[in-house]
Amino acid sequence: MNASNRLNECYQYCIKYHSDDSKALQACYSICDALWRQQPLGVDMRTISECFPHGVFELENFMAKYKRVGRSGFDDWQIASYVSSIINEMLNDSERNKCPNAKNIIIKVIIDVLNSLE
């Protein structure tokens, strides 16, 4: 399923469960947009690698292992643990390197990578 289909599915979920509350509906739409709307990062991969060198290294190691063993080679908690460790390393990198807009970039990079592994 591509990102556009997932975005539509997410919107339908929002309508199904939040149509009676406009604030909750808008919040749900915002979450869908953050997760599934294809938006450019506004920075290139070189900048990301310079800003988050250790985090990118960990992310590339995780991607290589995931591609090697596949989804069935991981329990859900293991994926969550890897991703948490990568995000933590990226946040530490961003503090050391004084990276602007780091949290938004990290979120987008992680979501894009996880979507690409499907």
N, C-alpha and C positions, 0 to 999 in steps of 0.2 A: 504494500500500500504506500503510495507516495505522499509527500507532505501536504499537498493540496487536498487529497481525500481525507487525510487525518484531520486537517483543519476543519473541513466541513463536518466530519463526524463529531469533532469536539464541540462545534457550534450547536449541533443537534442535541448533544448531551446537555449543553447549557440551557437550551430552550425547554427540554423535557423536564429538567429538575429546578430551574430557576425562573421560569416565565412569569411567575406571580410576584417577583421581587426585582424591580428594575436595577437596584444597586448590586445585588448578587449576580444578576444576569450580566451586567457590564463588567464586573470583576471576573466572572467566568470567561467572558469573551477576551479579556486582557490576558488571562492565563493561556488561553488557546493561541492567541497571537504570539505570545512569547515562546511557546513551545513549537508551533508548527508553521508560522508565517515565515517564508523565506525572505530574510532581510540581510543586506550586506553588512559585514562587520564594520566597515569604515577604516579598517587597518589591514595591512598585508601580512602574509605569513612570516616574513622576515621580522617585522615589528613584534609579532606574537612570540616568535622564537627568542628574540632579544629580551623581551619583557618577562617571559616565563621560561627561562632555559631549563631549569630542573623539572618543572611541571610538564613541559613539552616532552622531555626525555621520558618521564614516567608514562605519559599518555601514549607515546609511540611504542613503548614496551608492552603496555596493556593491549594496544591494537594488534601488535604482532602476535601476541599469545592468543588473543581471541580469534584471529584469522587462522592460526595454526590448529587450535583444538576445537573451535566452533562453540556455539551457544551451549551445547550439551556438556561441554567440558567445565562449565561453571554452575555453581548453585547461585541463586538470586543474591544471597548475602555476600558472596564473594565479589560479584559485580559491584554491589553497593559499596563494599569495602575498598575496592580498587579506585572507584570513582571518587569516593570521599578522600582518599589519600592523595589523589591527583589534584583535586580542588584545593586541599590544604597546602600542597606544595606550590601551586600556582598563586595562592593568596600570599604565601611567604615570599615568593619571588617578586610579586607586585609591590610589597612593602620595601624590600631591599632595593628594587630598581625604580621606585617611585613612578609606577605606571599609571597614567590617567585612564579613567573609565574601566578599570580592571575587572570589577565584578561583572559588568555587562558583557565584556569580552569573554571572560571565563565561562559564563552561562552559555553564550552562543557557541563557543568552541566545543564544549562538552556535549551539548545537545546535537550539534552537527555531526560530531564523531560517533556518538551512540546511534544516531539515525543511519549513518553510513555503514554500520556493522551488521545491519539486518540482512 
